[in-house]
Amino acid sequence: MATSSRVSPLDPHSPQAAAIAELFTNALFICGGVFLLVTVLVFYCAYRFRAVDDQEPRQVEGHRGLEIGWTIAPVVILTVLLTFTVRAMTASDGPIDRDPDVTIIGHQWWWEVRYPSGVVTANEVHIPVGKALVFRIESADVIHDFWVPELGRKIDAIPGRPASIWLEADDPGPYVGTCAEYCGVQHAWMRILVIAEPLEQFAEWQRQQLLPASPPTQADTVRGAAIFGSMACVSCHAIGGAVANEKARYAPDLTHLGDRKTLGAGILTNTSAELGRWLRNPQEIKTGCHMPDTQLSDQQVRDLVAYLESPR
Ligand code: CUA
C-alpha cells in the first residue's frame, strides 16, 4: 500500500473536522449517559419491585412529577444534540452560491481534480494551509463519496447532482482521503491525497502545473512519446501541449505525472519501477480497472516510463 493509513475523524486538522469530532464526542457522552441511566434504572426496578410472597407491588397511576420530568428531559437532550448538529453542519457544508476553488470528479476508480486556473491533476489535491476552500464534488459515472476524515465531512458524488463542501487544513501535510461509497470492484483503491502547504509553496506548485509540456528531447523519451501517441494511451489520457487530444478526460491527465506521490489512485508508490510494473499489466495490480493490458514489450515499457517521468 502506497499511502499511509493514518485516517481518523477523531484527529481533526480543520475547523470543519473539529466541529464534526465535537459533535461525535458530545453525542457519545450524552447517549452514553442516557444508556447508563436506563441500565441502572432497569436493574434498580427489577430488584426494588420484585415479587415478594406472590404479591404484586403497589401500582402507581398518573404521577404528575414523572410525566413532566420525562417530557422535559428528552426535549432538553434533543435540543442540545440539535444545537451541536446544526453547528457541525454550518461549519462543514459549503455555500451553494459561490464558485468552487477546486472541483473533484469521481470516476471508477480515481479522482479527477480541476482548478479554475486550468490546472488538472488526479488523485492528489494541493491546497494552501489555513484557507477555507469550496470544493465542488461531482461524479462522471456512478455514486462515489468523497471523504478526507481529518479535514471535513463526507459527501456523496452523485451523477448530475453536484454538491459543495468547505475544505481546509490547519497544518501542512498530506491527508489521506478515500471513496466512502461502494462503487464497484476497485472501490477500495480510490484514494485521494490532500497536500496542504504554505501559500507560496502552493502558488509555486500551481505555476509549475500550468507550464505546458515541453517536447521530448532524449532518444528514449522521443520513443516513449511516439508509443504514447500511437498506442491506446492517447485515446484516454491527456498530456497537455504534447498531444492533440487535450480533451481526453476518460482517464487521469498525465502532464505532471512525475510530481505525484502515487499511481492507480493510491495502490502503488510513484517510482520508475512501480510505474513500469503498472504499464506492463495494470490488470494484475488493479483487477477490473479500466486501463487494459496493452502487451507492451520491456523496451516499450522503459521508453514510456522515461517519457512519462521526464520533467516538463
Ligand atoms: Cu468510488 Cu467507492
Residues whose N, C-alpha, C, O or C-beta is under 5 A from the ligand:
A	BS01	CUA	H107 I143 H144 D145 C179 A180 E181 Y182 C183 H187 M190
